[in-house]
């Protein structure tokens, strides 16, 4: 005669019992209140994170604009030196031309 294994049947019955109790517990009014509070906390955290992200984005935009302005100011400060260098070349050419004119006149 085959022996019936009560330990496996008992484990199955306990699983069904805990599963049914778990479903009842998860669908109770108290559980709904807990879910609602947890969801509200998550939404508050999301709002806080979004405010922080917005602040970081604004600061990054300000930093980028300031950096561009610094580079433009530097470029503008360097340009007169380039103009002075080209003016120096023009003055040198004028001096050479004057020297040639003076030499031609002397001849």
RATAWO-V907242 format. One record per backbone hydrogen bond with DSSP energy under -0.5 kcal/mol. NH is the residue of the N-H (numbers start at 0). CO is the residue of the C=O. E is the energy in kcal/mol with one decimal. If there is no record, write none. Layout:
nh->NH co->CO e->E
nh->NH co->CO e->E
//
This chain:
nh->5 co->3 e->-1.0
nh->8 co->4 e->-1.2
nh->9 co->5 e->-2.7
nh->10 co->6 e->-2.0
nh->11 co->7 e->-2.1
nh->12 co->8 e->-2.4
nh->13 co->9 e->-2.3
nh->14 co->10 e->-2.3
nh->15 co->11 e->-2.3
nh->16 co->12 e->-2.5
nh->17 co->13 e->-2.9
nh->18 co->14 e->-2.6
nh->19 co->15 e->-2.6
nh->20 co->16 e->-2.5
nh->21 co->17 e->-2.7
nh->22 co->18 e->-2.3
nh->23 co->19 e->-2.3
nh->24 co->20 e->-2.7
nh->25 co->21 e->-2.9
nh->26 co->22 e->-1.6
nh->27 co->24 e->-1.2
nh->31 co->27 e->-2.0
nh->32 co->28 e->-2.0
nh->33 co->29 e->-1.9
nh->34 co->30 e->-2.7
nh->35 co->31 e->-2.5
nh->36 co->32 e->-2.4
nh->37 co->33 e->-2.5
nh->38 co->34 e->-2.6
nh->39 co->35 e->-2.4
nh->40 co->36 e->-2.3
nh->41 co->37 e->-2.2
nh->42 co->38 e->-2.3
nh->43 co->39 e->-2.3
nh->44 co->40 e->-2.4
nh->45 co->41 e->-2.5
nh->46 co->42 e->-2.3
nh->47 co->43 e->-2.2
nh->48 co->44 e->-2.6
nh->49 co->45 e->-2.7
nh->50 co->46 e->-2.1
nh->51 co->47 e->-2.0
nh->52 co->48 e->-2.6
nh->53 co->49 e->-2.4
nh->54 co->50 e->-2.3
nh->55 co->51 e->-2.4
nh->56 co->52 e->-2.5
nh->57 co->53 e->-2.5
nh->58 co->54 e->-2.5
nh->59 co->55 e->-2.5
nh->60 co->56 e->-2.2
nh->61 co->57 e->-2.3
nh->62 co->58 e->-2.7
nh->63 co->59 e->-2.4
nh->64 co->60 e->-2.3
nh->65 co->61 e->-2.6
nh->66 co->62 e->-2.4
nh->67 co->63 e->-2.3
nh->68 co->64 e->-2.1
nh->69 co->65 e->-2.4
nh->70 co->66 e->-2.2
nh->71 co->67 e->-2.4
nh->72 co->68 e->-2.6
nh->73 co->69 e->-2.4
nh->74 co->70 e->-2.3
nh->75 co->71 e->-2.5
nh->76 co->72 e->-2.1
nh->77 co->73 e->-1.7
nh->78 co->74 e->-1.5
nh->79 co->75 e->-0.7
nh->80 co->77 e->-0.5
nh->81 co->77 e->-1.3
nh->82 co->78 e->-2.2
nh->83 co->79 e->-2.8
nh->84 co->80 e->-2.0
nh->85 co->81 e->-2.0
nh->86 co->82 e->-2.3
nh->87 co->83 e->-2.3
nh->88 co->84 e->-1.7
nh->89 co->85 e->-1.8
nh->90 co->86 e->-2.6
nh->91 co->87 e->-2.1
nh->92 co->88 e->-2.1
nh->93 co->89 e->-2.4
nh->94 co->90 e->-2.2
nh->95 co->91 e->-2.2
nh->96 co->92 e->-2.6
nh->97 co->93 e->-2.5
nh->98 co->94 e->-2.2
nh->99 co->95 e->-2.3
nh->100 co->96 e->-2.3
nh->101 co->97 e->-2.5
nh->102 co->98 e->-2.3
nh->103 co->99 e->-2.6
nh->104 co->100 e->-2.1
nh->105 co->101 e->-1.8
nh->106 co->102 e->-1.4
//
